[in-house]
Each structure stands twice: as C-alpha cells, then as structure tokens.
Amino acid sequence: MIIKRKAAPPLFPATQPFFATTARGVEEVLAAEMAALGLAGIAAERGGVRFTGDLAACYRANLWLRTASRILVPLAEFPCDTPQSLYDGVRSLPWERYVTPEMTLAVECSLRDSALTHSGFVVLKTKDAIVDTVRDRCGRRPNVNPKDPDLLVNVHLARNRCTVSLDSSGAGLDKRGYRADTGEAPLRETLAAALVELSGWDGTVPLVDPFCGSGTILVEAALKALNRAPGLIRERFGFQRWPGFEQTAWRRLVAEAREVERSTLAAPLLGSDLQEKVLLAAEKNIRRAGVERFVTFSCADVRDLLPPPPPGMILTNPPYGCRLGEEEQLKQLYRQVGDIFKQRCAGYTAWLFTGGLDLAKEVGLRASRRIVLFNGPIECRLLKYDLY
C-alpha cells in the first residue's frame, strides 16, 4: 500500500501583495522603476509603493530596484489597541509555514498614533505570539537572533491598526555590499540612486561630483548606466533563507540580469574631494562595486573644478553640517560653489542636494526646479540650475 503524503501548501498565493518602502519624496521615482521592471498593481503612497505578483516578482524587485529600502510581504492587518489584541492577531497566523524550530527570527517595529506606545513591548509581544504558535504546532520553538535572523518580521502599528509582514530583503537594500568604507555623514545608496534618477542623467554626457566623499553618487550612476542590477553585489537576501525558497527561479533571474549588463560607457564619471582619506575609501568602494574602469577620482578643492567641455551634468551633495561655528564657513563654501558654476560650468546642468535650506540661498543662482526629499528625518532639497 502506497501512502501519499499531502503536499505542503505554497508559501504565498500565486498573486501576493507586496510593499516596497522608500525615503519620503522618492515614492514616485520608485513607482516608475517598478513600471519599467514590469511589476503589476503599482500604487504609490507615503513611505513606499505597493505592487502585486508571485514570489519571482519579489525576487526581481529585491534584485533590481535601486531606490527601494525593503520589500515587505504583508501577511495580515487587524485592529490593535491592547496587548491581548496584538498577541491574538499575531497568534492567528500560520507561523509554522514561515519559520521552523531550526530557524532563527527577529522582529522590528514602527509605531505611531496608537494606544500601544512602546516599540520594545510590541516587539516582545509579537515574538512571544510567534514562538508560542510554532511550539504548539511543531513541539519546539525557534530561537531569536536580532543581528542575523533567518526570518525578519516587520510590525507596523499606526492608529491602532497593525500590519504584520515578512521582510524579504533581510538587511536593508541600501546595503549593496560595496561600501565598507565611508566618510562622515555618508549618503545612503538608495537615496543616491534616487538623486541620479531625478536628475535624468542617462550616461550620454559626463557626470561630475566635486564633493564626492566616499563616491556613492558616482557608483550608483555607474551601476545605472551599465544597466547592472544593484542586488548582484550583495551576498544574500532574506528570502533565500525561507522555507520553499525557489533556487532555480532565483538563479535564472541572476543569469538574466548578468546578460543585460553593458560593458562600456559613453561618457566619464569624475569625482573630487579635499580629503585624501575619504578618496581612498572611495577607491575601495568602486573596486568592490566593479566600476573602477568607469569612475575617476582626484584630490582637489571645488575652486579648482575644471569639468570636461559641455554638455555635461554636475550632481553633488556638499556638506551642510549643523555644528556650532560651521554656518559662516559653509555659507562661504556655498558662495564659492555658485561662483564656480557661473564662471566655469557654462553649458552644464547642475543639481545640488542639501539639507541646509538657508545655505542654498548663498549659491546666488535661481533654481529652475526644487524637489523636496528626506535624508532620514532631515528635510532636504534637490536644486536644479541651468548654467547658460
């Protein structure tokens, strides 16, 4: 007599909703990226963009999206205004499908305008509900590993509504894997990629960054121009440790991504900075990213800027520190930037990204476009100057 084992249910439905988080102000850029990638059900909202698809769509989004921070897989949404309602709502989910006793897990939480006000308590209560469910159904409970879990659970609690999701990315997507060395206040890779997208630079004209720091803007620009998926640099994603990970589908997506890469660029990418130590870090970063053939750095003051003949583009993030005594010095720097733009960059388009809104006035040029973006909690502007 042959006993047929009942096949395990698929991890998710054939068409599953997903939510990609991003920095405030970048939502429409991310939605356009998703449309170009062929994702379905795209809907932008504050802090991210929703889309629908199968697990392959989730894999593709993690591999290709340049401006997304994380790809979340929502499991449930329920009213939550007491510890018991949180526990019961989380407890009702089939956690044994997502995490085995041999795996580790961690919980992250964001909350606002809710009866439950302590994120640490929400994390603990959610973790208890998950491990209790797995123990009751599997006989043993998984361990918690907050630093490197096999399964990362995201809890978003807003106005007494709780959304429980799995984080398919694991480490944030801004952690590409090429930037082990940074300068002070480095720009996140995902935000740098958003600046490149918003500038409209397409690789056909020189790109110059006279405050390049650890080179993040230029690396992201090179990856875009080469049509190289940013996820190819990473060692792994969270979904690769899930039960039912489709290894064959993932290998096919990686192979396809490598096939569409370009091997040459039409124009140079040039970066300069005054700090030699930071430039050494930038050199290491471009080597890790595999774009060292396309990016050139030099140790120079912005006053010595001599860009290639126009047309071309400047895209830069000058310092806007808020320490006591810095303001007057930075005002002078921004005036110098404006003078250099006027005197030596005719025929270029310049984009300046800054959180120093008063400092930007010192440039002394009229911006033809102002885009509001957030660098973490800091409200910033991306300013466009047409240098005739």
C-alpha positions in Angstrom: 0.0 0.0 0.0 1.4 3.4 -1.1 0.8 6.2 1.3 0.7 9.6 -0.5 2.0 12.5 1.6 -0.1 15.6 1.4 1.8 18.3 -0.4 2.7 21.4 1.7 0.7 24.4 0.7 2.6 27.1 -1.2 4.2 29.7 1.0 2.1 32.5 -0.6 -0.8 32.8 -3.1 0.0 32.9 -6.8 -0.7 36.7 -6.7 0.5 38.2 -3.5 0.6 41.9 -2.4 4.0 43.4 -1.6 5.0 46.8 -0.2 8.4 48.4 -1.0 9.5 51.0 1.5 11.5 54.1 0.5 12.6 57.5 1.7 9.9 60.2 1.8 9.8 62.1 -1.5 11.1 59.1 -3.5 7.8 57.3 -3.9 7.0 58.3 -7.5 10.6 57.6 -8.5 10.2 54.1 -7.1 6.8 53.6 -8.8 8.4 54.5 -12.1 11.2 52.0 -11.5 8.6 49.3 -10.8 6.7 50.1 -14.0 9.9 49.8 -16.0 10.5 46.5 -14.4 7.1 45.2 -15.5 5.7 44.8 -12.0 1.9 44.9 -11.6 -0.6 46.6 -9.3 1.6 49.6 -8.6 0.2 52.1 -6.2 2.4 54.8 -4.5 1.6 56.0 -1.0 3.5 57.8 1.7 6.7 56.0 2.5 6.5 53.3 -0.2 4.9 51.7 -3.1 2.6 48.7 -3.3 2.7 46.1 -6.1 1.4 42.6 -6.7 2.9 39.4 -8.1 4.3 36.0 -7.4 7.5 35.1 -5.5 9.6 35.6 -8.6 8.3 39.2 -8.7 9.5 39.6 -5.1 12.9 38.2 -6.0 13.1 40.5 -9.1 12.2 43.6 -7.0 15.0 42.9 -4.5 17.5 42.3 -7.2 16.7 45.3 -9.4 15.0 48.2 -7.5 17.6 50.9 -6.9 15.5 53.3 -4.7 13.6 50.8 -2.5 14.7 50.3 1.1 12.9 47.0 1.8 10.4 44.6 0.1 7.8 43.6 2.7 5.3 40.7 2.3 2.1 41.7 4.2 0.5 38.7 6.0 -2.3 40.3 7.9 -3.9 43.6 9.1 -6.1 43.8 12.2 -7.3 46.3 14.8 -4.9 46.5 17.7 -5.4 48.7 20.8 -4.4 46.3 23.6 -1.5 43.9 24.3 -4.0 41.0 24.1 -5.4 42.1 20.7 -1.8 42.3 19.4 -0.9 38.8 20.7 -4.2 37.2 19.4 -3.8 38.8 16.0 -0.2 37.6 15.5 -1.1 34.2 17.1 -3.8 33.6 14.4 -1.2 33.4 11.6 0.2 30.1 10.4 3.8 30.8 11.5 4.9 27.1 11.2 4.8 27.7 7.4 7.3 30.6 7.6 9.7 29.6 10.4 10.8 26.2 11.6 12.2 25.4 15.0 15.6 25.1 13.5 15.4 28.7 12.1 16.0 32.0 14.0 13.8 35.0 13.9 13.8 38.7 14.8 11.0 41.3 15.0 11.2 45.0 14.0 8.5 47.5 14.9 7.4 51.0 13.8 4.5 52.7 15.5 2.7 56.0 15.7 -0.6 57.4 17.0 -1.6 54.2 18.8 -2.6 53.0 22.2 0.5 50.9 22.4 3.3 53.3 22.6 6.4 51.2 23.5 8.1 49.6 20.4 10.1 47.3 22.6 7.0 45.9 24.2 5.3 45.4 20.8 8.4 43.5 19.6 8.4 41.3 22.7 4.7 40.5 22.5 4.9 39.7 18.8 7.9 37.4 19.3 6.0 35.6 22.1 3.0 35.0 19.9 5.2 33.6 17.0 7.3 31.3 19.1 4.2 30.1 21.1 2.5 29.2 17.8 5.5 27.3 16.4 6.0 25.4 19.7 2.3 24.4 19.9 2.3 23.1 16.3 5.9 21.7 16.0 6.8 20.8 19.5 9.8 23.1 19.7 10.3 26.9 19.4 12.7 28.8 17.2 15.4 30.9 18.7 15.7 34.7 18.5 18.7 36.3 16.7 18.3 40.1 16.4 21.5 40.5 14.4 21.3 38.0 11.7 17.9 36.2 11.7 16.7 33.6 9.1 13.3 35.3 9.2 12.7 39.1 9.9 9.2 40.0 10.9 8.0 43.6 10.5 5.2 45.1 12.6 3.7 48.4 11.6 1.3 49.9 14.1 -0.5 53.1 13.1 -3.7 54.5 14.6 -4.5 51.2 16.3 -4.2 49.2 13.1 -1.5 46.6 13.0 0.1 45.2 9.8 2.3 42.2 10.1 4.7 41.5 7.3 7.8 39.4 6.4 10.8 41.3 5.4 12.1 39.6 2.2 15.2 41.8 2.0 16.8 41.0 5.3 19.4 43.7 5.6 18.1 47.0 4.0 18.5 47.2 0.2 20.7 50.3 0.7 23.4 47.9 2.0 24.5 46.9 -1.5 27.7 45.4 -0.3 30.3 47.7 -1.9 30.5 50.4 0.7 32.6 49.0 3.6 34.4 52.4 3.8 32.6 55.7 4.2 33.3 59.3 5.1 31.4 61.4 7.5 27.6 61.5 7.1 27.5 59.2 4.0 24.5 59.4 1.7 22.6 56.1 1.6 23.0 54.2 -1.6 19.2 54.1 -2.3 18.9 57.9 -1.8 22.0 58.5 -4.1 20.3 56.3 -6.7 17.1 58.4 -6.4 19.2 61.6 -7.0 20.6 60.1 -10.2 17.1 59.1 -11.3 15.6 62.5 -10.6 18.5 64.3 -12.4 17.7 62.4 -15.6 21.3 61.6 -16.2 21.4 58.8 -18.8 25.1 58.1 -19.2 25.5 60.1 -22.5 27.2 63.1 -21.0 30.0 63.5 -18.3 28.8 63.4 -14.7 30.9 65.4 -12.2 30.6 65.3 -8.4 33.0 67.9 -6.8 32.1 66.8 -3.2 32.2 63.1 -3.9 33.1 61.8 -0.5 33.1 58.0 -0.5 31.8 58.0 -4.1 28.3 56.8 -3.6 26.6 59.1 -6.1 29.1 58.1 -8.8 28.9 54.4 -8.1 25.1 54.4 -8.3 25.3 56.4 -11.5 27.7 53.9 -13.0 25.5 50.9 -12.0 22.5 52.6 -13.6 24.4 53.5 -16.8 25.8 49.9 -17.1 22.3 48.5 -16.5 23.7 46.5 -13.7 21.2 45.2 -11.1 22.3 46.6 -7.7 21.4 43.4 -5.9 24.1 41.5 -7.8 26.7 42.9 -5.5 25.0 41.6 -2.3 25.9 38.2 -0.7 22.3 37.3 0.1 18.7 38.4 0.8 16.3 37.4 3.5 14.1 35.3 1.2 17.0 33.0 0.4 16.7 31.5 3.9 12.9 31.0 3.9 11.3 27.5 3.6 10.4 26.9 0.0 13.0 29.3 -1.5 12.9 28.7 -5.2 16.6 28.4 -6.0 16.1 27.6 -9.7 13.9 30.7 -10.3 16.5 32.9 -8.4 19.4 31.6 -10.5 17.5 32.3 -13.7 16.8 35.9 -12.6 20.5 36.4 -11.7 21.7 35.0 -15.1 19.2 37.2 -16.9 20.5 40.2 -15.0 24.1 39.5 -15.9 23.2 39.0 -19.6 21.8 42.5 -20.0 24.7 44.4 -18.4 26.6 46.8 -20.6 30.4 46.7 -20.8 31.2 50.3 -21.9 30.0 53.8 -21.1 29.7 56.7 -23.5 31.0 59.4 -21.0 33.2 59.6 -18.0 32.2 59.9 -14.3 34.5 62.2 -12.4 34.7 62.8 -8.6 36.8 65.1 -6.4 37.2 65.8 -2.7 39.7 67.6 -0.5 40.0 64.7 2.0 42.6 62.1 0.8 41.4 59.6 3.4 37.8 59.7 2.1 39.1 59.3 -1.5 41.0 56.2 -0.5 37.7 54.8 0.8 36.0 55.8 -2.5 38.6 53.9 -4.5 38.0 50.8 -2.5 34.2 51.2 -2.9 34.4 51.4 -6.7 36.5 48.3 -6.8 34.0 46.4 -4.7 31.2 47.6 -7.0 33.2 46.6 -10.1 33.0 50.0 -11.7 36.7 51.1 -11.2 37.2 51.3 -15.0 34.4 54.0 -15.3 35.0 56.3 -12.4 38.0 58.6 -11.8 38.7 60.5 -8.6 41.1 63.4 -7.8 42.1 65.2 -4.6 41.0 68.8 -5.3 39.2 71.8 -4.0 35.9 72.8 -5.6 37.6 76.1 -6.5 39.9 74.1 -8.8 37.0 72.5 -10.6 37.5 72.2 -14.4 34.8 70.0 -15.9 35.1 68.5 -19.4 33.7 70.5 -22.3 29.9 70.8 -22.3 27.3 69.4 -22.4 27.5 67.7 -19.0 26.0 67.3 -15.6 27.1 68.2 -12.1 25.3 66.2 -9.3 26.7 66.8 -5.8 25.9 66.7 -2.1 28.0 69.5 -0.4 28.3 69.4 3.4 25.5 71.1 5.4 26.7 70.3 9.0 24.9 72.0 11.9 27.8 72.1 14.4 28.4 75.4 16.2 30.7 77.7 14.2 30.2 75.9 10.9 27.5 78.0 9.5 29.5 81.0 8.4 32.2 78.8 6.9 29.7 76.8 5.0 28.0 80.0 3.7 31.3 81.0 2.1 31.6 77.5 0.6 28.2 77.7 -1.0 29.0 81.2 -2.4 32.1 79.7 -4.0 30.1 76.9 -5.5 27.8 79.4 -7.1 30.7 81.4 -8.4 32.3 78.2 -9.9 29.0 77.2 -11.5 28.7 80.6 -13.2 32.4 81.0 -14.2 33.4 77.5 -15.4 30.4 75.4 -16.0 28.5 77.1 -18.8 26.6 74.6 -20.8 26.2 72.2 -17.9 23.2 71.3 -15.8 23.9 71.3 -12.1 22.0 69.5 -9.4 22.8 70.3 -5.7 21.4 68.2 -2.9 21.4 69.8 0.6 19.7 69.8 3.9 21.0 73.4 4.5 18.0 75.3 3.2 19.4 78.7 4.2 22.8 77.7 2.9 21.3 77.0 -0.6 20.4 80.7 -0.8 24.1 81.6 -0.7 24.6 79.9 -4.1 23.3 83.1 -5.7 21.6 81.3 -8.7 17.9 80.9 -9.4 17.0 77.2 -9.2 14.8 76.1 -12.1 13.5 73.1 -10.1 13.2 72.3 -6.4 12.4 68.8 -5.2 11.7 68.0 -1.6 13.3 64.9 -0.3 14.1 63.5 3.2 17.5 62.2 4.2 16.3 60.2 7.2 14.5 62.9 9.3 16.2 65.8 7.6 14.1 67.8 5.1 16.3 68.4 2.1 16.1 70.0 -1.4 17.4 68.8 -4.7 18.0 72.0 -6.7 18.5 72.2 -10.4 20.5 75.0 -12.0 20.6 75.6 -15.8 24.0 77.1 -16.4 23.8 79.0 -19.6 
